[in-house]
Amino acid sequence: MDLIRIAASLLCPALAFVTLGYAIVCAVSPFGTCRRCAGLGRIGAARGLRSRPCRRCDATGIRIRLGRHLYHQATRIHRDGTR
Ligand SMILES: [Zn+2]
């Protein structure tokens, strides 16, 4: 068995486990912490400036995960196509 086949046989199950793990995370916890404000909902307080609400998360401090967003898009397309 050459090196390419060994690498492929090790990489394919690893990618499947990573994908399955991310799907489980998206199902259990659909929202993550906003990366722009680190979950505070406000920006600028750390630098001594007057803080303002975070526009990316609408001052909630959370964001929807990409996998959950894609799942919602797929279910929306399926629902609109089968109605
Ligand atoms: Zn934010």
PDB file of the backbone (N, CA, C, O) and the ligand in Angstrom, with CONECT records:
HET     ZN  A 101       1
ATOM      1  N   MET A   1       0.845  -1.181   0.000  1.00  0.00           N
ATOM      2  CA  MET A   1       0.000   0.000   0.000  1.00  0.00           C
ATOM      3  C   MET A   1       0.890   1.245   0.000  1.00  0.00           C
ATOM      4  O   MET A   1       1.794   1.382   0.824  1.00  0.00           O
ATOM      5  N   ASP A   2       0.615   2.131  -0.929  1.00  0.00           N
ATOM      6  CA  ASP A   2       1.457   3.320  -1.024  1.00  0.00           C
ATOM      7  C   ASP A   2       0.960   4.416  -0.066  1.00  0.00           C
ATOM      8  O   ASP A   2      -0.065   4.274   0.601  1.00  0.00           O
ATOM      9  N   LEU A   3       1.712   5.483  -0.029  1.00  0.00           N
ATOM     10  CA  LEU A   3       1.476   6.539   0.962  1.00  0.00           C
ATOM     11  C   LEU A   3       0.149   7.265   0.741  1.00  0.00           C
ATOM     12  O   LEU A   3      -0.508   7.662   1.703  1.00  0.00           O
ATOM     13  N   ILE A   4      -0.244   7.439  -0.508  1.00  0.00           N
ATOM     14  CA  ILE A   4      -1.491   8.150  -0.819  1.00  0.00           C
ATOM     15  C   ILE A   4      -2.690   7.374  -0.273  1.00  0.00           C
ATOM     16  O   ILE A   4      -3.607   7.955   0.307  1.00  0.00           O
ATOM     17  N   ARG A   5      -2.669   6.047  -0.468  1.00  0.00           N
ATOM     18  CA  ARG A   5      -3.789   5.226   0.009  1.00  0.00           C
ATOM     19  C   ARG A   5      -3.861   5.214   1.530  1.00  0.00           C
ATOM     20  O   ARG A   5      -4.948   5.242   2.107  1.00  0.00           O
ATOM     21  N   ILE A   6      -2.704   5.172   2.172  1.00  0.00           N
ATOM     22  CA  ILE A   6      -2.689   5.200   3.638  1.00  0.00           C
ATOM     23  C   ILE A   6      -3.234   6.536   4.137  1.00  0.00           C
ATOM     24  O   ILE A   6      -4.040   6.566   5.067  1.00  0.00           O
ATOM     25  N   ALA A   7      -2.801   7.640   3.527  1.00  0.00           N
ATOM     26  CA  ALA A   7      -3.274   8.955   3.944  1.00  0.00           C
ATOM     27  C   ALA A   7      -4.774   9.097   3.729  1.00  0.00           C
ATOM     28  O   ALA A   7      -5.474   9.649   4.577  1.00  0.00           O
ATOM     29  N   ALA A   8      -5.274   8.601   2.594  1.00  0.00           N
ATOM     30  CA  ALA A   8      -6.709   8.699   2.302  1.00  0.00           C
ATOM     31  C   ALA A   8      -7.512   7.853   3.274  1.00  0.00           C
ATOM     32  O   ALA A   8      -8.581   8.266   3.722  1.00  0.00           O
ATOM     33  N   SER A   9      -7.001   6.662   3.605  1.00  0.00           N
ATOM     34  CA  SER A   9      -7.749   5.794   4.514  1.00  0.00           C
ATOM     35  C   SER A   9      -7.770   6.347   5.932  1.00  0.00           C
ATOM     36  O   SER A   9      -8.671   6.017   6.704  1.00  0.00           O
ATOM     37  N   LEU A  10      -6.799   7.180   6.289  1.00  0.00           N
ATOM     38  CA  LEU A  10      -6.817   7.795   7.605  1.00  0.00           C
ATOM     39  C   LEU A  10      -7.606   9.102   7.602  1.00  0.00           C
ATOM     40  O   LEU A  10      -8.238   9.448   8.600  1.00  0.00           O
ATOM     41  N   LEU A  11      -7.571   9.831   6.483  1.00  0.00           N
ATOM     42  CA  LEU A  11      -8.186  11.154   6.427  1.00  0.00           C
ATOM     43  C   LEU A  11      -9.698  11.082   6.278  1.00  0.00           C
ATOM     44  O   LEU A  11     -10.407  11.906   6.856  1.00  0.00           O
ATOM     45  N   CYS A  12     -10.204  10.130   5.526  1.00  0.00           N
ATOM     46  CA  CYS A  12     -11.650  10.057   5.294  1.00  0.00           C
ATOM     47  C   CYS A  12     -12.444   9.811   6.577  1.00  0.00           C
ATOM     48  O   CYS A  12     -13.425  10.520   6.801  1.00  0.00           O
ATOM     49  N   PRO A  13     -12.082   8.848   7.433  1.00  0.00           N
ATOM     50  CA  PRO A  13     -12.823   8.713   8.681  1.00  0.00           C
ATOM     51  C   PRO A  13     -12.664   9.923   9.596  1.00  0.00           C
ATOM     52  O   PRO A  13     -13.600  10.277  10.313  1.00  0.00           O
ATOM     53  N   ALA A  14     -11.500  10.562   9.584  1.00  0.00           N
ATOM     54  CA  ALA A  14     -11.298  11.735  10.424  1.00  0.00           C
ATOM     55  C   ALA A  14     -12.214  12.869   9.988  1.00  0.00           C
ATOM     56  O   ALA A  14     -12.814  13.537  10.829  1.00  0.00           O
ATOM     57  N   LEU A  15     -12.330  13.093   8.674  1.00  0.00           N
ATOM     58  CA  LEU A  15     -13.221  14.148   8.180  1.00  0.00           C
ATOM     59  C   LEU A  15     -14.680  13.829   8.496  1.00  0.00           C
ATOM     60  O   LEU A  15     -15.462  14.728   8.803  1.00  0.00           O
ATOM     61  N   ALA A  16     -15.043  12.556   8.421  1.00  0.00           N
ATOM     62  CA  ALA A  16     -16.414  12.165   8.749  1.00  0.00           C
ATOM     63  C   ALA A  16     -16.704  12.433  10.219  1.00  0.00           C
ATOM     64  O   ALA A  16     -17.791  12.905  10.555  1.00  0.00           O
ATOM     65  N   PHE A  17     -15.742  12.138  11.110  1.00  0.00           N
ATOM     66  CA  PHE A  17     -15.946  12.392  12.537  1.00  0.00           C
ATOM     67  C   PHE A  17     -16.039  13.884  12.826  1.00  0.00           C
ATOM     68  O   PHE A  17     -16.857  14.308  13.642  1.00  0.00           O
ATOM     69  N   VAL A  18     -15.207  14.683  12.163  1.00  0.00           N
ATOM     70  CA  VAL A  18     -15.247  16.137  12.379  1.00  0.00           C
ATOM     71  C   VAL A  18     -16.582  16.701  11.915  1.00  0.00           C
ATOM     72  O   VAL A  18     -17.177  17.529  12.604  1.00  0.00           O
ATOM     73  N   THR A  19     -17.063  16.258  10.746  1.00  0.00           N
ATOM     74  CA  THR A  19     -18.341  16.738  10.221  1.00  0.00           C
ATOM     75  C   THR A  19     -19.489  16.323  11.127  1.00  0.00           C
ATOM     76  O   THR A  19     -20.378  17.125  11.417  1.00  0.00           O
ATOM     77  N   LEU A  20     -19.474  15.082  11.573  1.00  0.00           N
ATOM     78  CA  LEU A  20     -20.524  14.599  12.467  1.00  0.00           C
ATOM     79  C   LEU A  20     -20.492  15.345  13.796  1.00  0.00           C
ATOM     80  O   LEU A  20     -21.542  15.682  14.344  1.00  0.00           O
ATOM     81  N   GLY A  21     -19.307  15.603  14.312  1.00  0.00           N
ATOM     82  CA  GLY A  21     -19.186  16.351  15.566  1.00  0.00           C
ATOM     83  C   GLY A  21     -19.712  17.768  15.437  1.00  0.00           C
ATOM     84  O   GLY A  21     -20.379  18.266  16.343  1.00  0.00           O
ATOM     85  N   TYR A  22     -19.416  18.434  14.302  1.00  0.00           N
ATOM     86  CA  TYR A  22     -19.915  19.793  14.106  1.00  0.00           C
ATOM     87  C   TYR A  22     -21.437  19.789  13.964  1.00  0.00           C
ATOM     88  O   TYR A  22     -22.104  20.702  14.451  1.00  0.00           O
ATOM     89  N   ALA A  23     -21.988  18.780  13.307  1.00  0.00           N
ATOM     90  CA  ALA A  23     -23.443  18.685  13.179  1.00  0.00           C
ATOM     91  C   ALA A  23     -24.090  18.507  14.545  1.00  0.00           C
ATOM     92  O   ALA A  23     -25.144  19.084  14.812  1.00  0.00           O
ATOM     93  N   ILE A  24     -23.468  17.713  15.410  1.00  0.00           N
ATOM     94  CA  ILE A  24     -24.007  17.521  16.763  1.00  0.00           C
ATOM     95  C   ILE A  24     -23.927  18.831  17.545  1.00  0.00           C
ATOM     96  O   ILE A  24     -24.865  19.182  18.260  1.00  0.00           O
ATOM     97  N   VAL A  25     -22.817  19.553  17.413  1.00  0.00           N
ATOM     98  CA  VAL A  25     -22.678  20.840  18.110  1.00  0.00           C
ATOM     99  C   VAL A  25     -23.739  21.821  17.628  1.00  0.00           C
ATOM    100  O   VAL A  25     -24.329  22.543  18.433  1.00  0.00           O
ATOM    101  N   CYS A  26     -23.986  21.852  16.316  1.00  0.00           N
ATOM    102  CA  CYS A  26     -24.994  22.757  15.771  1.00  0.00           C
ATOM    103  C   CYS A  26     -26.395  22.374  16.233  1.00  0.00           C
ATOM    104  O   CYS A  26     -27.248  23.247  16.395  1.00  0.00           O
ATOM    105  N   ALA A  27     -26.646  21.082  16.449  1.00  0.00           N
ATOM    106  CA  ALA A  27     -27.962  20.655  16.903  1.00  0.00           C
ATOM    107  C   ALA A  27     -28.157  20.960  18.385  1.00  0.00           C
ATOM    108  O   ALA A  27     -29.244  21.365  18.798  1.00  0.00           O
ATOM    109  N   VAL A  28     -27.117  20.768  19.180  1.00  0.00           N
ATOM    110  CA  VAL A  28     -27.234  20.962  20.629  1.00  0.00           C
ATOM    111  C   VAL A  28     -27.172  22.441  20.991  1.00  0.00           C
ATOM    112  O   VAL A  28     -27.953  22.915  21.816  1.00  0.00           O
ATOM    113  N   SER A  29     -26.237  23.172  20.372  1.00  0.00           N
ATOM    114  CA  SER A  29     -26.039  24.577  20.697  1.00  0.00           C
ATOM    115  C   SER A  29     -26.007  25.393  19.408  1.00  0.00           C
ATOM    116  O   SER A  29     -24.931  25.607  18.850  1.00  0.00           O
ATOM    117  N   PRO A  30     -27.162  25.855  18.922  1.00  0.00           N
ATOM    118  CA  PRO A  30     -27.196  26.522  17.623  1.00  0.00           C
ATOM    119  C   PRO A  30     -26.562  27.913  17.615  1.00  0.00           C
ATOM    120  O   PRO A  30     -26.251  28.440  16.547  1.00  0.00           O
ATOM    121  N   PHE A  31     -26.370  28.502  18.771  1.00  0.00           N
ATOM    122  CA  PHE A  31     -25.796  29.843  18.826  1.00  0.00           C
ATOM    123  C   PHE A  31     -24.418  29.805  19.445  1.00  0.00           C
ATOM    124  O   PHE A  31     -24.169  29.049  20.384  1.00  0.00           O
ATOM    125  N   GLY A  32     -23.516  30.629  18.915  1.00  0.00           N
ATOM    126  CA  GLY A  32     -22.176  30.775  19.459  1.00  0.00           C
ATOM    127  C   GLY A  32     -21.964  32.201  19.919  1.00  0.00           C
ATOM    128  O   GLY A  32     -22.830  33.056  19.735  1.00  0.00           O
ATOM    129  N   THR A  33     -20.820  32.458  20.514  1.00  0.00           N
ATOM    130  CA  THR A  33     -20.486  33.788  20.993  1.00  0.00           C
ATOM    131  C   THR A  33     -20.086  34.666  19.814  1.00  0.00           C
ATOM    132  O   THR A  33     -19.372  34.223  18.915  1.00  0.00           O
ATOM    133  N   CYS A  34     -20.545  35.896  19.823  1.00  0.00           N
ATOM    134  CA  CYS A  34     -20.187  36.837  18.761  1.00  0.00           C
ATOM    135  C   CYS A  34     -18.688  37.083  18.827  1.00  0.00           C
ATOM    136  O   CYS A  34     -18.140  37.390  19.886  1.00  0.00           O
ATOM    137  N   ARG A  35     -18.021  36.940  17.658  1.00  0.00           N
ATOM    138  CA  ARG A  35     -16.566  37.080  17.645  1.00  0.00           C
ATOM    139  C   ARG A  35     -16.126  38.531  17.653  1.00  0.00           C
ATOM    140  O   ARG A  35     -14.988  38.837  18.011  1.00  0.00           O
ATOM    141  N   ARG A  36     -17.005  39.411  17.268  1.00  0.00           N
ATOM    142  CA  ARG A  36     -16.621  40.824  17.202  1.00  0.00           C
ATOM    143  C   ARG A  36     -16.617  41.461  18.596  1.00  0.00           C
ATOM    144  O   ARG A  36     -15.697  42.208  18.931  1.00  0.00           O
ATOM    145  N   CYS A  37     -17.627  41.174  19.400  1.00  0.00           N
ATOM    146  CA  CYS A  37     -17.723  41.799  20.727  1.00  0.00           C
ATOM    147  C   CYS A  37     -17.430  40.799  21.832  1.00  0.00           C
ATOM    148  O   CYS A  37     -17.532  41.153  23.007  1.00  0.00           O
ATOM    149  N   ALA A  38     -17.070  39.563  21.506  1.00  0.00           N
ATOM    150  CA  ALA A  38     -16.752  38.504  22.464  1.00  0.00           C
ATOM    151  C   ALA A  38     -17.901  38.243  23.428  1.00  0.00           C
ATOM    152  O   ALA A  38     -17.669  37.906  24.589  1.00  0.00           O
ATOM    153  N   GLY A  39     -19.133  38.393  22.962  1.00  0.00           N
ATOM    154  CA  GLY A  39     -20.294  38.080  23.770  1.00  0.00           C
ATOM    155  C   GLY A  39     -20.770  39.209  24.662  1.00  0.00           C
ATOM    156  O   GLY A  39     -21.738  39.038  25.403  1.00  0.00           O
ATOM    157  N   LEU A  40     -20.111  40.364  24.610  1.00  0.00           N
ATOM    158  CA  LEU A  40     -20.501  41.476  25.472  1.00  0.00           C
ATOM    159  C   LEU A  40     -21.689  42.250  24.910  1.00  0.00           C
ATOM    160  O   LEU A  40     -22.470  42.820  25.671  1.00  0.00           O
ATOM    161  N   GLY A  41     -21.830  42.276  23.607  1.00  0.00           N
ATOM    162  CA  GLY A  41     -22.903  43.040  22.992  1.00  0.00           C
ATOM    163  C   GLY A  41     -22.552  44.496  22.767  1.00  0.00           C
ATOM    164  O   GLY A  41     -23.329  45.244  22.173  1.00  0.00           O
ATOM    165  N   ARG A  42     -21.382  44.901  23.240  1.00  0.00           N
ATOM    166  CA  ARG A  42     -20.950  46.288  23.084  1.00  0.00           C
ATOM    167  C   ARG A  42     -19.491  46.299  22.633  1.00  0.00           C
ATOM    168  O   ARG A  42     -18.732  45.375  22.926  1.00  0.00           O
ATOM    169  N   ILE A  43     -19.111  47.357  21.916  1.00  0.00           N
ATOM    170  CA  ILE A  43     -17.758  47.487  21.385  1.00  0.00           C
ATOM    171  C   ILE A  43     -17.166  48.802  21.870  1.00  0.00           C
ATOM    172  O   ILE A  43     -17.860  49.818  21.919  1.00  0.00           O
ATOM    173  N   GLY A  44     -15.889  48.785  22.227  1.00  0.00           N
ATOM    174  CA  GLY A  44     -15.182  50.023  22.520  1.00  0.00           C
ATOM    175  C   GLY A  44     -14.957  50.287  23.984  1.00  0.00           C
ATOM    176  O   GLY A  44     -14.247  51.238  24.312  1.00  0.00           O
ATOM    177  N   ALA A  45     -15.513  49.509  24.885  1.00  0.00           N
ATOM    178  CA  ALA A  45     -15.352  49.793  26.310  1.00  0.00           C
ATOM    179  C   ALA A  45     -13.939  49.475  26.790  1.00  0.00           C
ATOM    180  O   ALA A  45     -13.447  50.088  27.737  1.00  0.00           O
ATOM    181  N   ALA A  46     -13.285  48.508  26.127  1.00  0.00           N
ATOM    182  CA  ALA A  46     -11.962  48.095  26.601  1.00  0.00           C
ATOM    183  C   ALA A  46     -10.898  49.150  26.316  1.00  0.00           C
ATOM    184  O   ALA A  46      -9.888  49.208  27.017  1.00  0.00           O
ATOM    185  N   ARG A  47     -11.104  49.978  25.308  1.00  0.00           N
ATOM    186  CA  ARG A  47     -10.096  50.965  24.945  1.00  0.00           C
ATOM    187  C   ARG A  47     -10.314  52.299  25.653  1.00  0.00           C
ATOM    188  O   ARG A  47      -9.627  53.273  25.344  1.00  0.00           O
ATOM    189  N   GLY A  48     -11.234  52.363  26.577  1.00  0.00           N
ATOM    190  CA  GLY A  48     -11.489  53.598  27.297  1.00  0.00           C
ATOM    191  C   GLY A  48     -12.415  54.541  26.566  1.00  0.00           C
ATOM    192  O   GLY A  48     -12.671  55.655  27.023  1.00  0.00           O
ATOM    193  N   LEU A  49     -12.919  54.090  25.421  1.00  0.00           N
ATOM    194  CA  LEU A  49     -13.839  54.935  24.662  1.00  0.00           C
ATOM    195  C   LEU A  49     -15.266  54.700  25.141  1.00  0.00           C
ATOM    196  O   LEU A  49     -15.530  53.776  25.911  1.00  0.00           O
ATOM    197  N   ARG A  50     -16.154  55.518  24.692  1.00  0.00           N
ATOM    198  CA  ARG A  50     -17.564  55.319  24.998  1.00  0.00           C
ATOM    199  C   ARG A  50     -18.045  54.116  24.193  1.00  0.00           C
ATOM    200  O   ARG A  50     -17.932  54.105  22.967  1.00  0.00           O
ATOM    201  N   SER A  51     -18.573  53.117  24.863  1.00  0.00           N
ATOM    202  CA  SER A  51     -18.953  51.892  24.164  1.00  0.00           C
ATOM    203  C   SER A  51     -20.243  52.113  23.392  1.00  0.00           C
ATOM    204  O   SER A  51     -21.099  52.917  23.762  1.00  0.00           O
ATOM    205  N   ARG A  52     -20.344  51.360  22.297  1.00  0.00           N
ATOM    206  CA  ARG A  52     -21.544  51.419  21.473  1.00  0.00           C
ATOM    207  C   ARG A  52     -22.017  49.997  21.218  1.00  0.00           C
ATOM    208  O   ARG A  52     -21.221  49.061  21.299  1.00  0.00           O
ATOM    209  N   PRO A  53     -23.309  49.813  20.907  1.00  0.00           N
ATOM    210  CA  PRO A  53     -23.818  48.464  20.674  1.00  0.00           C
ATOM    211  C   PRO A  53     -23.154  47.815  19.471  1.00  0.00           C
ATOM    212  O   PRO A  53     -22.822  48.483  18.492  1.00  0.00           O
ATOM    213  N   CYS A  54     -22.965  46.508  19.560  1.00  0.00           N
ATOM    214  CA  CYS A  54     -22.368  45.738  18.469  1.00  0.00           C
ATOM    215  C   CYS A  54     -23.401  45.611  17.351  1.00  0.00           C
ATOM    216  O   CYS A  54     -24.534  45.188  17.580  1.00  0.00           O
ATOM    217  N   ARG A  55     -22.991  45.984  16.143  1.00  0.00           N
ATOM    218  CA  ARG A  55     -23.925  45.937  15.015  1.00  0.00           C
ATOM    219  C   ARG A  55     -24.009  44.551  14.407  1.00  0.00           C
ATOM    220  O   ARG A  55     -25.018  44.197  13.798  1.00  0.00           O
ATOM    221  N   ARG A  56     -22.947  43.759  14.568  1.00  0.00           N
ATOM    222  CA  ARG A  56     -22.950  42.430  13.950  1.00  0.00           C
ATOM    223  C   ARG A  56     -23.983  41.513  14.613  1.00  0.00           C
ATOM    224  O   ARG A  56     -24.658  40.744  13.928  1.00  0.00           O
ATOM    225  N   CYS A  57     -24.107  41.591  15.935  1.00  0.00           N
ATOM    226  CA  CYS A  57     -25.031  40.703  16.644  1.00  0.00           C
ATOM    227  C   CYS A  57     -26.246  41.452  17.176  1.00  0.00           C
ATOM    228  O   CYS A  57     -27.021  40.878  17.941  1.00  0.00           O
ATOM    229  N   ASP A  58     -26.439  42.707  16.800  1.00  0.00           N
ATOM    230  CA  ASP A  58     -27.540  43.538  17.298  1.00  0.00           C
ATOM    231  C   ASP A  58     -27.528  43.596  18.824  1.00  0.00           C
ATOM    232  O   ASP A  58     -28.584  43.566  19.455  1.00  0.00           O
ATOM    233  N   ALA A  59     -26.349  43.679  19.412  1.00  0.00           N
ATOM    234  CA  ALA A  59     -26.139  43.838  20.852  1.00  0.00           C
ATOM    235  C   ALA A  59     -26.663  42.665  21.665  1.00  0.00           C
ATOM    236  O   ALA A  59     -26.954  42.823  22.851  1.00  0.00           O
ATOM    237  N   THR A  60     -26.790  41.486  21.051  1.00  0.00           N
ATOM    238  CA  THR A  60     -27.213  40.311  21.800  1.00  0.00           C
ATOM    239  C   THR A  60     -26.020  39.520  22.337  1.00  0.00           C
ATOM    240  O   THR A  60     -26.146  38.817  23.340  1.00  0.00           O
ATOM    241  N   GLY A  61     -24.873  39.628  21.681  1.00  0.00           N
ATOM    242  CA  GLY A  61     -23.692  38.897  22.106  1.00  0.00           C
ATOM    243  C   GLY A  61     -23.617  37.484  21.566  1.00  0.00           C
ATOM    244  O   GLY A  61     -22.658  36.765  21.851  1.00  0.00           O
ATOM    245  N   ILE A  62     -24.615  37.068  20.786  1.00  0.00           N
ATOM    246  CA  ILE A  62     -24.612  35.717  20.229  1.00  0.00           C
ATOM    247  C   ILE A  62     -24.758  35.801  18.717  1.00  0.00           C
ATOM    248  O   ILE A  62     -25.231  36.801  18.177  1.00  0.00           O
ATOM    249  N   ARG A  63     -24.348  34.745  18.054  1.00  0.00           N
ATOM    250  CA  ARG A  63     -24.491  34.634  16.601  1.00  0.00           C
ATOM    251  C   ARG A  63     -24.929  33.213  16.302  1.00  0.00           C
ATOM    252  O   ARG A  63     -24.669  32.299  17.084  1.00  0.00           O
ATOM    253  N   ILE A  64     -25.591  33.026  15.175  1.00  0.00           N
ATOM    254  CA  ILE A  64     -25.989  31.676  14.787  1.00  0.00           C
ATOM    255  C   ILE A  64     -24.798  31.000  14.115  1.00  0.00           C
ATOM    256  O   ILE A  64     -24.070  31.624  13.342  1.00  0.00           O
ATOM    257  N   ARG A  65     -24.611  29.727  14.416  1.00  0.00           N
ATOM    258  CA  ARG A  65     -23.500  28.990  13.819  1.00  0.00           C
ATOM    259  C   ARG A  65     -23.742  28.782  12.327  1.00  0.00           C
ATOM    260  O   ARG A  65     -24.885  28.710  11.876  1.00  0.00           O
ATOM    261  N   LEU A  66     -22.648  28.689  11.566  1.00  0.00           N
ATOM    262  CA  LEU A  66     -22.749  28.557  10.109  1.00  0.00           C
ATOM    263  C   LEU A  66     -23.507  27.292   9.728  1.00  0.00           C
ATOM    264  O   LEU A  66     -24.330  27.323   8.814  1.00  0.00           O
ATOM    265  N   GLY A  67     -23.246  26.187  10.406  1.00  0.00           N
ATOM    266  CA  GLY A  67     -23.923  24.928  10.089  1.00  0.00           C
ATOM    267  C   GLY A  67     -25.418  25.009  10.321  1.00  0.00           C
ATOM    268  O   GLY A  67     -26.201  24.477   9.535  1.00  0.00           O
ATOM    269  N   ARG A  68     -25.820  25.675  11.401  1.00  0.00           N
ATOM    270  CA  ARG A  68     -27.244  25.838  11.688  1.00  0.00           C
ATOM    271  C   ARG A  68     -27.900  26.762  10.666  1.00  0.00           C
ATOM    272  O   ARG A  68     -29.038  26.540  10.251  1.00  0.00           O
ATOM    273  N   HIS A  69     -27.165  27.806  10.264  1.00  0.00           N
ATOM    274  CA  HIS A  69     -27.676  28.720   9.244  1.00  0.00           C
ATOM    275  C   HIS A  69     -27.904  27.975   7.927  1.00  0.00           C
ATOM    276  O   HIS A  69     -28.933  28.158   7.277  1.00  0.00           O
ATOM    277  N   LEU A  70     -26.944  27.137   7.537  1.00  0.00           N
ATOM    278  CA  LEU A  70     -27.090  26.361   6.301  1.00  0.00           C
ATOM    279  C   LEU A  70     -28.250  25.373   6.410  1.00  0.00           C
ATOM    280  O   LEU A  70     -28.966  25.146   5.434  1.00  0.00           O
ATOM    281  N   TYR A  71     -28.439  24.776   7.610  1.00  0.00           N
ATOM    282  CA  TYR A  71     -29.557  23.854   7.826  1.00  0.00           C
ATOM    283  C   TYR A  71     -30.887  24.585   7.660  1.00  0.00           C
ATOM    284  O   TYR A  71     -31.814  24.066   7.040  1.00  0.00           O
ATOM    285  N   HIS A  72     -30.975  25.790   8.217  1.00  0.00           N
ATOM    286  CA  HIS A  72     -32.204  26.571   8.084  1.00  0.00           C
ATOM    287  C   HIS A  72     -32.469  26.924   6.628  1.00  0.00           C
ATOM    288  O   HIS A  72     -33.608  26.857   6.167  1.00  0.00           O
ATOM    289  N   GLN A  73     -31.410  27.303   5.899  1.00  0.00           N
ATOM    290  CA  GLN A  73     -31.576  27.620   4.482  1.00  0.00           C
ATOM    291  C   GLN A  73     -32.084  26.406   3.707  1.00  0.00           C
ATOM    292  O   GLN A  73     -32.977  26.533   2.869  1.00  0.00           O
ATOM    293  N   ALA A  74     -31.518  25.230   3.984  1.00  0.00           N
ATOM    294  CA  ALA A  74     -31.918  24.012   3.269  1.00  0.00           C
ATOM    295  C   ALA A  74     -33.364  23.651   3.580  1.00  0.00           C
ATOM    296  O   ALA A  74     -34.117  23.286   2.677  1.00  0.00           O
ATOM    297  N   THR A  75     -33.764  23.750   4.853  1.00  0.00           N
ATOM    298  CA  THR A  75     -35.152  23.422   5.194  1.00  0.00           C
ATOM    299  C   THR A  75     -36.117  24.436   4.591  1.00  0.00           C
ATOM    300  O   THR A  75     -37.229  24.079   4.201  1.00  0.00           O
ATOM    301  N   ARG A  76     -35.696  25.709   4.512  1.00  0.00           N
ATOM    302  CA  ARG A  76     -36.546  26.738   3.908  1.00  0.00           C
ATOM    303  C   ARG A  76     -36.743  26.466   2.407  1.00  0.00           C
ATOM    304  O   ARG A  76     -37.853  26.580   1.887  1.00  0.00           O
ATOM    305  N   ILE A  77     -35.650  26.108   1.725  1.00  0.00           N
ATOM    306  CA  ILE A  77     -35.745  25.805   0.292  1.00  0.00           C
ATOM    307  C   ILE A  77     -36.624  24.577   0.072  1.00  0.00           C
ATOM    308  O   ILE A  77     -37.455  24.557  -0.836  1.00  0.00           O
ATOM    309  N   HIS A  78     -36.439  23.551   0.907  1.00  0.00           N
ATOM    310  CA  HIS A  78     -37.251  22.340   0.770  1.00  0.00           C
ATOM    311  C   HIS A  78     -38.733  22.637   1.018  1.00  0.00           C
ATOM    312  O   HIS A  78     -39.592  22.145   0.287  1.00  0.00           O
ATOM    313  N   ARG A  79     -39.030  23.427   2.031  1.00  0.00           N
ATOM    314  CA  ARG A  79     -40.423  23.751   2.344  1.00  0.00           C
ATOM    315  C   ARG A  79     -41.052  24.558   1.220  1.00  0.00           C
ATOM    316  O   ARG A  79     -42.194  24.308   0.834  1.00  0.00           O
ATOM    317  N   ASP A  80     -40.299  25.537   0.687  1.00  0.00           N
ATOM    318  CA  ASP A  80     -40.850  26.352  -0.399  1.00  0.00           C
ATOM    319  C   ASP A  80     -41.008  25.547  -1.680  1.00  0.00           C
ATOM    320  O   ASP A  80     -41.895  25.839  -2.482  1.00  0.00           O
ATOM    321  N   GLY A  81     -40.168  24.541  -1.889  1.00  0.00           N
ATOM    322  CA  GLY A  81     -40.256  23.750  -3.109  1.00  0.00           C
ATOM    323  C   GLY A  81     -41.310  22.678  -3.069  1.00  0.00           C
ATOM    324  O   GLY A  81     -41.751  22.223  -4.124  1.00  0.00           O
ATOM    325  N   THR A  82     -41.733  22.254  -1.897  1.00  0.00           N
ATOM    326  CA  THR A  82     -42.698  21.160  -1.787  1.00  0.00           C
ATOM    327  C   THR A  82     -44.078  21.650  -1.400  1.00  0.00           C
ATOM    328  O   THR A  82     -44.979  20.839  -1.188  1.00  0.00           O
ATOM    329  N   ARG A  83     -44.266  22.947  -1.301  1.00  0.00           N
ATOM    330  CA  ARG A  83     -45.562  23.468  -0.923  1.00  0.00           C
ATOM    331  C   ARG A  83     -46.556  23.420  -2.058  1.00  0.00           C
ATOM    332  O   ARG A  83     -47.705  23.829  -1.890  1.00  0.00           O
TER     333      ARG A  83
HETATM  334 ZN    ZN A 101     -21.460  41.251  18.865  1.00  0.00          ZN2+
END
